[in-house]
Amino acid sequence: MEQTSQSGERMWTVSEAADYLRMSKQWVRKRANEGHLPGHRYPGSSRLWFDPQVVRAFSRGQLVAVVALPKSA
């Protein structure tokens, strides 16, 4: 099932966010886990998803306050 953002855009995977930011997947995961880059885990899934608008804002330095993702068990 395809995940969509609040704006209706398809959510990005770690790979897609990394490609857009021109960084590694590990770098993206680390920033998400530290709370610097907001990501989302849907119930029942261990995959990390990113709102494209948020990733674009992050790349422009426009994100301010973010809460870290809960650690998965």
ABEGO torsion letter per residue (X at the ends): XBBBBAAGBBBBBAAAAAAAAGBBAAAAAAAAAAGABBBBBBBGBABBBBBAAAAAAAAAGABBBBBBBBBBX
